């Protein structure tokens, strides 16, 4: 990652943490004990998205990328509760959280020639 992309990555990461925190606060069935738990969840979401987009060609078409990204985000939001103490979520809340994440990620500016990842970034 070159120096010009570091601030952009950090900015997107902080934005994702804030979005997931707000989503956790307003979504019934989604709880978090601290901002650090949310930050860890966002890092796990980002890592999973990076691995999937790097080693597969699932994100080649925007529609497929959106659908797969939504499903993976919901699954990851749900699975993170088994990896992070102080984080709890129901399936319905995971779906709502993934929807909010997808909408916010779509609205965030991206570089013209970069691959756009859902988390990250995202959810």
C-alpha positions as CSV (number, residue, x, y, z in Angstrom):
1,X,0.0,0.0,0.0
2,X,1.6,3.3,-1.0
3,X,1.7,6.4,1.1
4,X,-1.1,8.1,-0.8
5,X,-3.5,5.2,0.0
6,X,-2.8,5.0,3.7
7,X,-4.8,8.0,4.8
8,X,-7.7,6.9,2.5
9,X,-7.6,3.4,4.0
10,X,-7.5,4.8,7.6
11,X,-10.4,7.1,6.8
12,X,-12.5,4.3,5.4
13,X,-11.7,2.1,8.4
14,X,-12.7,4.8,10.9
15,X,-15.9,5.5,8.9
16,X,-16.7,1.8,8.9
17,X,-16.2,1.6,12.7
18,X,-18.5,4.5,13.2
19,X,-21.1,3.1,10.8
20,X,-21.0,-0.3,12.5
21,X,-21.2,1.3,15.9
22,X,-24.3,3.3,14.9
23,X,-25.8,0.2,13.4
24,X,-25.2,-1.7,16.6
25,X,-26.8,1.0,18.6
26,X,-30.0,1.3,16.5
27,X,-30.5,-2.3,15.4
28,X,-32.5,-4.5,17.8
29,X,-30.6,-7.8,18.4
30,X,-27.2,-6.2,17.9
31,X,-25.0,-5.4,20.9
32,X,-21.5,-4.5,21.5
33,X,-19.7,-3.8,24.8
34,X,-17.2,-1.2,23.5
35,X,-15.9,0.7,20.5
36,X,-12.9,-1.6,20.5
37,X,-15.1,-4.6,19.9
38,X,-16.7,-2.8,17.0
39,X,-13.2,-2.0,15.7
40,X,-12.1,-5.6,15.9
41,X,-15.3,-6.7,14.1
42,X,-14.6,-4.1,11.3
43,X,-11.0,-5.4,11.0
44,X,-12.3,-9.0,10.6
45,X,-14.8,-7.9,8.0
46,X,-12.1,-6.1,6.1
47,X,-9.7,-9.0,6.2
48,X,-12.4,-11.4,5.0
49,X,-13.4,-9.1,2.2
50,X,-9.7,-8.7,1.2
51,X,-9.1,-12.4,1.1
52,X,-12.2,-13.2,-0.9
53,X,-11.6,-10.4,-3.4
54,X,-7.9,-11.3,-3.8
55,X,-8.2,-15.0,-4.3
56,X,-11.5,-15.3,-6.2
57,X,-13.1,-13.5,-9.1
58,X,-16.4,-13.1,-7.3
59,X,-16.3,-9.4,-7.4
60,X,-15.9,-8.9,-11.2
61,X,-19.5,-7.8,-12.0
62,X,-21.0,-5.0,-9.9
63,X,-24.4,-6.7,-9.4
64,X,-22.8,-10.0,-8.3
65,X,-20.3,-8.1,-6.2
66,X,-23.2,-6.4,-4.4
67,X,-25.2,-9.6,-3.8
68,X,-22.1,-11.6,-2.7
69,X,-20.8,-8.7,-0.6
70,X,-24.2,-8.3,1.2
71,X,-24.4,-12.1,1.9
72,X,-20.7,-12.3,3.1
73,X,-21.1,-9.2,5.2
74,X,-24.2,-10.6,6.9
75,X,-22.5,-13.9,7.5
76,X,-19.4,-12.3,8.8
77,X,-21.3,-9.9,11.1
78,X,-23.0,-13.0,12.6
79,X,-19.8,-15.2,12.8
80,X,-17.8,-12.4,14.5
81,X,-19.9,-13.0,17.7
82,X,-18.2,-16.3,18.1
83,X,-14.7,-14.7,17.8
84,X,-15.1,-11.6,19.8
85,X,-16.2,-11.4,23.4
86,X,-18.7,-8.6,24.1
87,X,-20.3,-8.7,20.6
88,X,-23.7,-10.3,20.0
89,X,-26.0,-10.2,17.0
90,X,-29.1,-12.1,15.7
91,X,-29.6,-13.2,12.1
92,X,-32.1,-10.4,11.5
93,X,-29.7,-7.8,12.9
94,X,-26.9,-9.2,10.8
95,X,-29.1,-8.7,7.7
96,X,-30.0,-5.2,8.7
97,X,-26.4,-4.4,9.5
98,X,-25.2,-5.7,6.2
99,X,-27.8,-3.6,4.4
100,X,-26.7,-0.4,6.2
101,X,-23.1,-1.3,5.5
102,X,-23.7,-1.8,1.8
103,X,-25.6,1.5,1.5
104,X,-22.9,3.5,3.3
105,X,-20.1,1.8,1.4
106,X,-21.8,2.6,-1.9
107,X,-22.1,6.3,-0.9
108,X,-18.4,6.5,0.1
109,X,-16.1,7.9,-2.6
110,X,-13.7,5.5,-4.2
111,X,-10.8,5.9,-6.5
112,X,-11.7,5.5,-10.2
113,X,-9.4,2.6,-10.9
114,X,-9.5,0.8,-7.6
115,X,-11.5,-2.3,-6.6
116,X,-14.2,-1.3,-4.3
117,X,-14.6,-3.6,-1.3
118,X,-17.7,-3.7,0.9
119,X,-15.8,-3.0,4.2
120,X,-14.0,-1.7,4.3
121,X,-14.4,-2.0,5.2
122,X,-17.5,-3.7,5.6
123,X,-19.2,-4.0,6.9
